[in-house]
């Protein structure tokens, strides 16, 4: 399980530059990692994780397969998108299909790059997009509420639950707040997700700054950081210009370039990690002589469901998971060393997988 992140932004904020850098980076990885451009506006990038290389080195794995993240370049957002302006309808449909939104905000001044509203104000830009999503959600809910009246009157339990959740959402949206502000009970989570509300998606603000501000950010990105903190959303500072340059360098040249700029890692790596934090994702590993592989799961996933990420049969026939923590695998030089030191555990169906676990699943066919 990877995850899909939609990249949105007003015109001239650096969205296309960032997406192009992502897809070029992905193409450069294609020699070693599975990669595909599913459509012109979709690209998959390997999730950076130094732990995977270390595990593969110890196990002498022939192949390294990282987990992946899909970026979707969502075009056509302008004021009035909810009314079909620009590529409005296509834009709204694309957002429904992603797990989270990376909202690229212009946090740089440049007289040569005109802003669609004639001024640079990232907080106002964020509000413009949020408003479009809220309006689209309100219109969608109002139509759906009309359509389920008969089922509700007939006592359909599912329809009654949907109506209650839709009314809860509408009450929040009418206050100008996004649907992600609605408090949803555990029992309602599945039905809530089925509503597919655009403004319920978690948001990661991507502050696109000039090269000189890439390491420290600037006054504009600080405003975005304050807004993100207030909303409970994530934010990351990136220079799309730098990412585009890095995407054309080999690994050694890229490392030197980053060092010169005072950056510890590429902005795209930070973007992916911030996306993982936002969606409460974590990684477990399967390691052997054939391959070392990373798998993405939600935090709190139990062992059978984690096994199901590899194959549905693993979940259905789950018996147990032989488990070694990453630190123990490294400290004892691999699986056999960890076994000899008594650091391998047999875990059952109720075990909650932890980030970095090295797992081997036993199951009935």
N, C-alpha and C positions, 0 to 999 in steps of 0.2 A: 504494500500500500504506500504509494507516494501521495502527494496531495497537489491540488491544482490552485494556483494563485493567479487571479486576474489582475492585470496591470491597467489601471485607469488613470486619466488625467486630462486636463483641459489642453487645447492646442498650445504648442510651443513651450511646454514645461520640461521637455527632455525625455518623454516617455518612449518614443520610437528609438532614440539613441540608446537608451538603457536596454530595451528589448533586443535591439540589433547586437549589442555587446553580449547579451545572454546567449543568443542563438549562435554567435560566432564562437563563444567559449565552449558551447555544447558541441559544435562541429569539430573543434580542436580536440575534444575529449573522445571523439568517436572511434579513434584507433584503439582505445583501451576499454571504453565503456559502452554499453548499449545506449544508443541515441536515435531518436527519430524526430523529424519535423512532420507532425501529423497533418497539419495544414499550414499555409503560409504564416498564420498568426499564432501558431502553437509550437513551443519548443520544450524539450526535456533536458534538464541539467543534472549532472551527478551531484549528490549532496556531499560536501567536503567533510571527511572524518578521518583524522590521522590515526585513530585507533585501529581502523580496518587494515591499514598498511602494516602496522606492528603485529597484529594477529596473523596476517598472511605470511609475514617474514618468519615468525616462529613455526607456523604449521607447514611452511614451504608450499603454500597453495599455488597452483599453476595459474589460477585466474582470480582477479579481484573484481567483485561486482558491488558497487555502491548502491544505495537506495537512490531514488530519483525524485525530482520535483518538477512539476509541469507548470510552465508560465504561459498564460494566455494574454495576448496583446489585444485588449478590448478597445476597438476603434469607435469613433462616432459620438463621443460625449461632448455635448454643448449644452448651454442653458436651454431648457425646453425639451430635453431628450425624452422625458416622461410623456410628452405630448407627440412624440414621433419626430421631433426636429433632428436634423443631421441623420445619423443612422440609428436613431433612437430605439426602435423596436428590436433591432439586431443586438444593440448594446445591452438592452435589458435581458434578452434571452441568454446572452453569453454570461452575464453576471450570475444568473440562476445556477449555472453549471460549475461554478468554482467554489472552493472551500473558504477562501479568504480573499480580501481585496488589498492589493498594494497600490496605494494612492500616491502617485508621483506629484509632488508639489514643487513649484519653482521657488527656490530660495536663493536666487542669484539676480544681480542687476546686470543688464547688458543692453545697451541702446540699439545694438544691431538685431536683437531678437525681440520682436514686438509681443506684448502680452495681449491676449484676446480682449481684455477689459481696459487696456491702456495703463495698467499699474501693476506693481508686484506686491501681492498680499496673499501669502499661502493659506492663512486661516480663512479668509473670505473664499478662496478657491475650494477649500475643503467643504465649506458650508454649502457652496453651489452644488457640488456633487451629492452631498448628503441630502439636500432638499429634493433633488431629482429622484433619488431612491425612495424617499419618504412619500412623495406624491404618487409615484408609481405603485407603491405598496397600498396606499389608501384606496386608490381606484380599483386595484385588484381585489381587495378585501370587500369593498362595498358591493361589487358584482357577485362575488362568491357567497356573501351572506344572503343575497336575494335568491340565489340558486338552491340553497339548502333548506329554505323555509319549510317546504313540504315534508322533507325527511325528518326535520326536527319535530314538527307537529305529529308525525307518525311514531315518535318515540325512538328513532334510530340512535343508539348510544354513541356511535362514532360521530354522527352528525352533531349531536348535542355537545360532545367534547370539542369538535372543530368550531362550532359557533361560539362557545365560551372563550376559546383561545383567540379567535378572530376579533371578538369584541374587546378582549384585553389588549390586543395589539393596536386596534383602532384607537382606543382611548389614549395610548401613549403617542401614537403617530399624530393625532390631532393636536397634541401639545407641541408639535414640532420636534419630537424626539425620535430617534431610530428604534426599530423593533428590538434590537439587541438589549435595550434597556428594560424589556419586560422580564419579570421574574417568573421562570417556568419551573414547575414542580417536576421531580424525577419521573413520575408516572406519565407526565404530559410531553416528555422530551421527543419521543418518536413522532407523535401527532404534530408537534410544533415544527419539527424539521420538514414534515410533509407540506407545510404551508409555503415553503420556499420563498420566504420574504427577503427581498434584496437588502433591506437595511438591517437584517438580523446577522449578516455576515460580519465576522471580525475584520477590523481594518488595521493595516500596517501603513503608517505614513512614511513615505520615502522622500526625504528632504534632498533635492538635487541642488548641490552647491557648486561654486566655482572650484577649480583645482586648488587654489590657495587656501580654501576653507575646508578641504576634505578631512583633515586630521582633527580639526577643532570645532567645526561648525561655525555659525555666525548668528547675528541677532535674529534673523528671520527663522532659522532652524530652531533657535531657542523658544520662539513663540509657538512653533509646532509641537515641540517637546512638552511644553506646558499644557497645550490643548490635549495632546494624546494622554498625558497623565490624568488629566481631569476626566477624560472619557473612559479610561481603562483600556485604551488601545496602545499598540506598540508604535515605535518610530525608529528610523535608522537614517544616518547621514551618509550620503553617497555623492560622488561626482560622476555623473554619467559620462562626462568627457574623459575622465581617467579610466573608467571601466572600458570604454571603447578602445582606448590605447592599449590597455592590458590584454584585451581579447586578441590583439594581433601579435603578441609577444610569446616566446616560448617560456616554460616554467622558470628557468634561471633568470632570464631577462626581466620577467614580471616581478620576481622577488627583489631584484636589484632596484627596479623602478619604484616599488612600494617603499623600500628602505629609504631611498632618496627623499620621498615625500613624507617620511615619518609615519607611515601606516604599517600596522602589524599584519594585516590581511586585506585581501581585496574586498571591496564593498559588496560584491555579489555574494561572497561567503557570509558576510554579516547579515545580508538580506535574507538568505536562506535560514540561517540560525534564528533570526528574529521571527521568521515565519513559523518555525518549529515551536518556539516558545509561545507564540500567539495561539496556536492551535493545540497546545499541550500534547505535543508529539514526542516520542523518544525512539531509540534505536536498540535492537538486539542483533546478535550476530550468530551465523552458523559458519563453522570453520572446519576445514579438512584439507587433505592433499590436493583434491580436485579444485576446490574454490573456497575463498573467504567471501562471505556475502553479508551485507547489511539489510535489515528489514525495518520498516517504519510501522509503529503501532501508536495508539493513543495511550497516554499515561493512565495507569490503572487497569490495563488489559490483563486478563487472566490467561494462564498458560494455554488452555485449549483454543481460545480465540486467537492468541498469538501464533499458534501452529497453523490455524486456518488461513493466515495471511500467505503462507507458503502454498497450501493446497487444502481445499475443503475436506478431503478424506482424512487429513491429519487431525482436523478438529473433531470430525465424527467419531473416529476410532481412537481418540487420544487415550493413552495409558498413563504416561508420566513424561516429565522433562528432566533430562540430566543437565544440571545447571552449574556453571562455573562463572563467578563474577569476572569482569574484565581484569581487575587488579590482580586477582589470584592467577588467572591464565598467564599474565605477563610475569608475575613474581616467581611462578614455578615452571616457567619455560614451556608452557603448553599443557595439553589435556592430560597426558600421562603423569607429568610432574604434579599437576593439581590433584589428580586421583591419588597418587602416592602420598601426598601431604594431607589427604582427607578433606580436600577443599571442593570436591565435586559432591553435589547434593541431588537426591532424587525428589522432585517436587510433583505434587498431584494437581488435580483440577482446580483447586482453590488458590493456587499460587499466583500472586500478582507479579508479573514480569517487571524487572527493574532495568533502567537504562544501562546499557553496556553488558548485560548478561550474554554469555556464550551458551547457546542451547543446542541440545540434541534431543529430538522428539521420538518417543517410542509410541507406536500406534498399531491397532488391528486393521488389516485390510478389509 
